[in-house]
Amino acid sequence: MNNFLQQVLPQILFFSFCFLAIISSLGVVALRNPVSAAFSLILVFLNVAGIFAMQEAYFVAAVQVLVYAGAIMVLFIFVIMLLSIEEVRLDLPENKAFWGVPIAMGTLFFLGMGYVLSKGTNVATKGAFTTQAVESAGGNVRVVSEIMFSDYILPF
């Protein structure tokens, strides 16, 4: 059981976040309703933040949620509202039999997340930046800023 928590479940969650981010990004492009597309983009940002949080980059995950999913998307929603779109129709399926699949998947996802959060795992021990190395260097913010402004200054 401990092997499942440390190796298998983080991979399942990672691929779930990736899959949901891809599906949500397809929704951004494919949905005709701009409000639905904007909310789909919020889902993309939240899934990317989940991927960052799984890698124990909590600062980057928080910035992802606060800046992109919070501020930028509020700006997008206000612009869409100011355009005064005449007809806003939700992109919900007409067939109610469809609702069982997302409800079951969501329930399984949140039950799995609750189980992982209650048991806890330590999967970020590979590479040069282990949890102890990051803590001894001054924390996530300091490590990210030092790397960003030294090795990756040109892309920044």
C-alpha positions in Angstrom: 0.0 0.0 0.0 2.9 2.4 0.8 4.4 1.6 -2.6 1.1 2.6 -4.2 1.1 5.9 -2.4 4.7 6.8 -3.2 5.0 5.7 -6.8 1.7 4.9 -8.5 -0.8 7.4 -7.2 1.4 10.5 -8.0 1.8 9.3 -11.5 -2.0 8.8 -11.8 -2.6 12.3 -10.5 0.1 13.8 -12.8 -1.4 12.2 -15.9 -4.9 13.2 -14.7 -3.8 16.9 -14.4 -2.2 16.7 -17.8 -5.2 15.0 -19.4 -7.6 17.5 -17.9 -5.4 20.4 -19.0 -5.3 19.2 -22.6 -9.1 18.6 -22.7 -9.7 22.0 -21.1 -7.3 23.7 -23.6 -9.2 22.0 -26.5 -12.4 23.5 -24.9 -10.8 27.0 -25.0 -10.4 26.6 -28.8 -13.5 24.6 -29.6 -16.3 26.2 -27.6 -18.3 28.9 -29.3 -19.5 30.6 -26.2 -16.7 33.0 -25.1 -17.8 32.8 -21.4 -17.5 29.0 -21.6 -14.1 29.3 -23.3 -12.9 31.6 -20.6 -14.0 29.2 -17.8 -12.3 26.4 -19.7 -9.1 28.5 -19.7 -9.4 28.9 -15.9 -9.5 25.0 -15.7 -6.3 24.9 -17.8 -4.6 27.3 -15.3 -5.8 25.3 -12.3 -4.6 22.1 -13.8 -1.2 23.6 -14.5 -1.1 24.9 -10.9 -1.9 21.3 -9.8 1.1 20.0 -11.8 3.4 22.6 -10.2 2.1 21.8 -6.7 2.8 18.1 -7.3 6.4 19.0 -8.0 6.4 20.9 -4.7 6.8 24.2 -6.4 4.2 25.8 -4.2 5.2 29.4 -5.0 4.8 28.9 -8.7 1.5 27.1 -8.2 0.2 30.0 -6.1 1.4 32.6 -8.6 -0.3 30.6 -11.4 -3.6 30.6 -9.5 -3.4 34.2 -8.2 -2.1 35.9 -11.4 -3.5 33.9 -14.2 -6.6 32.2 -12.9 -7.4 35.2 -10.7 -6.4 38.5 -12.2 -6.1 37.8 -15.9 -9.2 35.8 -16.2 -11.2 38.4 -14.3 -10.0 40.9 -16.9 -11.1 38.5 -19.7 -14.5 38.0 -18.2 -15.0 41.8 -17.8 -14.1 42.3 -21.4 -16.5 39.6 -22.5 -19.2 41.2 -20.4 -18.5 44.7 -21.8 -18.9 43.4 -25.3 -22.5 42.8 -24.4 -23.1 39.5 -26.2 -26.7 39.2 -27.2 -27.3 35.5 -26.6 -25.4 33.5 -24.0 -26.2 29.9 -24.3 -24.5 27.3 -22.1 -22.7 24.5 -23.8 -24.4 21.8 -21.8 -25.4 18.5 -23.4 -29.1 17.9 -23.9 -28.9 14.3 -22.9 -29.0 13.9 -19.1 -27.5 10.4 -19.4 -24.1 12.2 -20.0 -24.0 13.6 -16.5 -23.2 10.3 -14.9 -19.7 10.0 -16.4 -18.4 13.4 -15.2 -20.0 13.1 -11.8 -18.4 9.6 -11.3 -15.0 10.8 -12.5 -15.1 13.9 -10.3 -16.1 11.8 -7.3 -13.3 9.3 -7.9 -10.8 12.2 -8.4 -11.7 14.0 -5.2 -11.8 10.7 -3.2 -8.3 9.9 -4.5 -7.0 13.4 -3.7 -8.5 13.2 -0.2 -6.8 9.8 0.4 -3.4 11.1 -0.8 -3.7 14.2 1.3 -4.7 12.3 4.4 -1.8 9.8 4.0 0.8 12.1 2.5 3.7 11.3 0.2 7.3 12.4 -0.3 7.9 12.0 -4.0 10.1 15.0 -4.7 13.4 13.5 -3.6 15.1 13.1 -7.0 17.4 15.6 -8.6 19.6 18.4 -7.2 16.7 20.2 -5.6 15.4 17.9 -2.9 13.2 19.2 -0.2 16.1 19.5 2.3 18.3 21.3 -0.3 15.6 23.8 -1.0 14.9 24.5 2.7 18.6 24.9 3.4 19.0 27.4 0.5 16.2 29.6 1.9 13.0 28.2 0.5 11.2 27.9 -2.9 11.0 31.7 -3.6 14.7 32.2 -3.1 15.8 29.2 -5.1 13.4 30.1 -8.0 14.5 33.7 -8.1 18.2 32.9 -7.9 17.9 30.4 -10.8 15.6 32.6 -12.8 17.9 35.7 -12.5 21.2 33.8 -13.1 20.9 30.8 -15.4 17.7 31.8 -17.1 18.0 35.6 -17.3 17.8 35.6 -21.1 14.5 33.8 -21.4 13.1 35.8 -18.5 
